[in-house]
Every structure is written in C-alpha cells, then in structure tokens.
Amino acid sequence: MDKLEAAQKVLRFSTNIREWCEQEKNVYFDDFDSENVKSYDEGGYGELADEIIEKGVKEGFLEEGEVD
C-alpha cells in the first residue's frame, strides 16, 4: 500500500485521528494527494502523513510494514 492510500485509510476509519488532523492541523482528507504526502518541504504533508500512519499502526488500522 502506498503512503497516500495508508494515510487515507487511517483518516477514513479512525474518527480520533481524523478529528485530530482536522482540529489540530487544519488538514482534511481531500487535502492529501500523491505528491504532497511525499513532500517534506514547506506546503507538503510528508511529516503529517508519517504521523497519521504511525497513529494508524498504534490504533490497529494498519500493520507494521504494510506501507511501501
């Protein structure tokens, strides 16, 4: 599973993580795309996507090593 699919899966199924992302980071499901999830530059969501994926693994929505 690629990084975009993983982040979207977590946001789709975890209300806690989705609300954290929307309220704390002011970023929404549709804001992610295949380019900005890989970008660690200003305006990119690479770090946020990594954090979402980590939280998804901890909550059991993803398996460790499931993301390419």
N, C-alpha and C positions, 0 to 999 in steps of 0.2 A: 504494500500500500504506500502510495507517495505521501509526502508531507501535507499537501492540501487536503487529500482525502481523509487523512488521520485527524487533522485539526477540525475539519467539518463534521466528521463522525462524532467526535467528543462534544462539539458545540450542539449538535443535533440531539444527542441523547442525555447530556448532563445539564440539568437545569442549574445546578450550583455553579458550574464552570461558565456556562453561557451568561448567567447573570453577573458573575464576577467580571467577565470580559466586557460586557456592555456597561456596567455601572462604574467599575474601577478604571478601565482602559478606554472606554468610549469607542469600542470597536465592535462591529456586528458581523454576523455570519457572512453576509454578502460582501463585506469589505475585503475578504480574503480572495486571492486569485493565485494561479500557478506561479506567477513571477514574484509577487511581494512576500509570499511565505518563504522564499529562498533568500530574500534580501535582508542583510543586516545593516544596511545603510539607513540614513535618515529617510523616513517615509516608508520603510519596509517593515514587514511584520515577522521577520525571521525569528527574532528572540521571543516574541509573543507566541508564535506558533509552537516553538520548542516548549515553552512553559505550559501551554494548553495540552500538548501531547504528554508531557510529564505528569500533569494533573490527571489526565485521562488514564494513564497507566496505573497511577495510585488508586483511582476510583474503580478500576477494573473494566473500563470501556475499551482499552487497548491492551495487547500483550506486549511485554518487553521484547524488543527486536522485530515487532510487526511492521515498523515504518522503515522504508528504504532510506 
